[in-house]
Structure formats: structure tokens, C-alpha cells
Amino acid sequence: MQQLGIKMKTILAAIFLASTGTAPAAQTAPLSAQESDPRVMGWMQGFPPPPDKLITQPDSNYFSFPRLRWSVCHLREFLPTERISRGLGAPVPLDYVAPAEFANLRQQIDALTFMPMNGDTPMTWEASLYANYTDGMLILHKGRVVYERYFGCLQEDGQHAIMSMTKSITGLLAEILVAEGVLDDTLLVRDVIPEIGDSAFATATVRQVMDMTTGVKYSEDYSDPNADIWLYSAAASPLPKPEGYDGPNGYWEYLQQVEPDGKHGDAFHYKTINSDMLGWIISRVTGKAVTDLASERLWRPMGAEQDAYQTVDGKGVPFAGGGVTAGLRDLGRLGQLMLNGGQINGQRLFPAAVVDRIAAGGDPSKFAGFPTIPNGSYTSQWWVFHNDHGAYAARGVHGQTIYVDPTAEMVLVRLASYPRAQNGFIDPTSLPAYQAVAEFLMAR
């Protein structure tokens, strides 16, 4: 790994972090959401933009704050992608409440107050949007849009990196295949992917990969020059490999050399390589890339209004752990599909058992280290809260979420560019806010 050099490591980290959204904790941002708004900052404005306002691929800081606030809406300008096609048919419009009611609801929701976790001062809903550097917020209640706002780099026809919410799309596709009998989740990985060889993944079951309870070695300690993250990002980079590089080329070659760490099935360990292993598995059993599966099983039949895109490695393999960029409303459609148990627009896209399995969650006794989700679990690449409303979510760092509340019949989608790449910093002013708006909608 020393042969990569400091500069190359920095560039590779920028590329990898832009896709996955994982990063070491940064210091508290010196700029507020309003101050760091890309329009206020002047990023990439002008023809050409001033040199100090350019954000380009050679700039290894393009995914650091405050540039992050522009880059999350422009990921395709930095990295190669593959399309998740919505097809050629007309989109199925979302159902909105009447305009007067919509305006009234926005005022009421913005004024809602809640108590942040471990806080002693109430916060309004609107204040929480700015506190969490929100770029887009969409709320559906009983299948109708009751709230929609855009900030920063995002507009209604724009798209936004969803970071590790990508994992939940991968997990959903896998769970669909399990329910339909195409994928046997009791099989060992080596039974599906013989090329995995002697990798630690070989003896894990497909279900353990889906639930991230594998015992595999993978470190994201950026202070360690020999940490696994460097080898992974070097393998995944679409850039030409540097002279003398003899490591793995692409996600799948990396997975073939993963070493064991612990015992499969013992505990939940959030490691992105599980998602890429799962992407390989579902591609193998279907003979299709995850992008094509997402198009055929989700984007096309749910009536999406925009194509989505997924970053790829140097061999064209989509990044199943964090590479998707999508529109806010289409993510709302995906959440509504989950809330409806696999149905949308009068059509059933997959068995209700898929959502039942996800909503039931995993084993909470194996879930630890997430103080803002004390009773939670993780299954099929979805986060399950085990709260009174039976809520579960797709989550990605910097504030991305699809939050499904079955009791309130509510779907909430937030896209954001919070400066610090850990949701634990955002949850205290997000999760109580979601609960407050759910209770408000239930009381209407």
C-alpha cells in the first residue's frame, strides 16, 4: 500500500467517499446551512466560474464540506455511472393534497415543536431542517404528498446522492428474490459464487451477508496507512491503476481476498463490503446487473419520473453499497411501495412477505454501538427501530433517509448534506422530529 503514495490515497479516498458517503468524523462545521448554501457560496457559478469557485475531479476535496453541499447533486460529473432506467412510459404522478391544504399543512408542520434527544430546549420542525443541512424533504401521508421542500443544490427536477441508502435497494432486491424462490438465503456464499475461493465470505450464508452478521476483516481507520479502506478504494477506483500497483482490480476481486475476523452470525457489523458481496450474489443468480434489476423490478413498474444512476468501478460493476443518485419523489415512491407491502399504482410488484420480513427486523441482541437507535436491529440492509410505530428506514450518511412509519401511514424522505459523515450526529434532532410529524398527521 505504500506504493500508492499520499496524493493517490487522497484522490482514491475522495472518489470512494463520494460514492459511499463514509468518512472519518470531521470537526463541527463553521458555516450554517444558510451560509454554506451552494448558491450563497457561489460554487460553479459563471461561464467560466472563478478559479476559487471551481469544483473538479482533480480536486481531491470535492466531497468535503462545504463543497459537499454542491457535489451531492452533481456526482455524475465526477464519477462514471450506469443508468437505472425508468423506461419510456409516462411517469405515474404522485397524489398531492389540494393546494390550499398543502400550503396550510406546510405552515403547520414547519411550526411543530419537539424535544431533541437529551435536549432541554424545544426545536421547531423548520429549524431542524436547517440544523441538519436538508436539501430536500418529502412527506406522504396515506399515499398523498402533504409536504415537499427543496434547499441548497436540489431542485424538484434534480437528483441527489443517496449514499448508503443504496444498500437498502440492494437488500430489497435480494429479499424479493428470496421470497420468489430465486435465491436461497441458507446457501453458503461459495455455493453461489465459487470464485470467492478462500475468502472469509466463502463460509458465510447469504442471509448473514444480507444482515451484515459476517465475520470479515474490514477496517475504515483512515489514520492507518495500511487500513483495509485504502485497498478497497484503490480496487474500486475507476481511475487507471498507478504504476507498480499489484492489488485487486474492482469490487469483486477485492471480495475474493477478504480475511476472517470473528465468527459468522455472532454480531452485526456495519461493513460496506457485505453490500457489494450481496450485489454480486443477486447478479449471479439473475444474470443481471443490480442497475438492471432495480430498473426492472422497481423504477419502471413504480412509475418513476426520473432515471437514477449508480457509480461503477473500473470494470463497470455497479457500487451496490453506496453509489446511487436519484430524485426525491422517486425515493418517495419507493417508500410508499414499502408502506403498501409491495403494491403501488394498483399493481403488486413483489410479495407482501418481503416487507413483512424487513419490518420484523433482525435480532436486537446482535445490534450494538448505535446509541441513537438503542432498541434497533438491522436486516436485509434496512434499519429497524422497533419503536411503538414499527418504523424502519433506509439510511445514508450526511442525512439521507427513507423513513417508513406504518402506524402513521407515513413515508418521509430526506436528502441532505450534513457536514459530518455520521448519522449519530443528526439523529437527536431528526428521529424525534419524525415522531412529532407522524403524531401530528395521525391526529388530523
Secondary structure, DSSP 8 states (H G I E B T S, - for coil): -GGGHHHHHHHHHHHHHHHH---------SS-TTTT-HHHHTTT-SSS--GGG---TT-TTTTSTTTHHHHTT-GGGTS-EEEE---SS-----EE--HHHHHHHHHHHHH-EE--TT-SS-EEHHHHHHHTTEEEEEEEETTEEEEEEE-TT--TT--EE-TTHHHHHHHHHHHHHHHTTSS-TTSBHHHH-GGGTTSGGGGSBHHHHHTT---B-----TT-TT-HHHHHHHHH-SS---TT--S--SHHHHHTT--B-S-TTSS----THHHHHHHHHHHHHHTS-HHHHHIIIIITTTT-SS-EEEEB-TT--B-TTT-EEE-HHHHHHHHHHHHTTSEETTEE-S-HHHHHHHHH---GGG--S-TTSTT-EEETTEEE---TT--EEEEETTTEEEEEETTTTEEEEEEE--SSS-GGGTGGGTHHHHHHHHHHHHH-
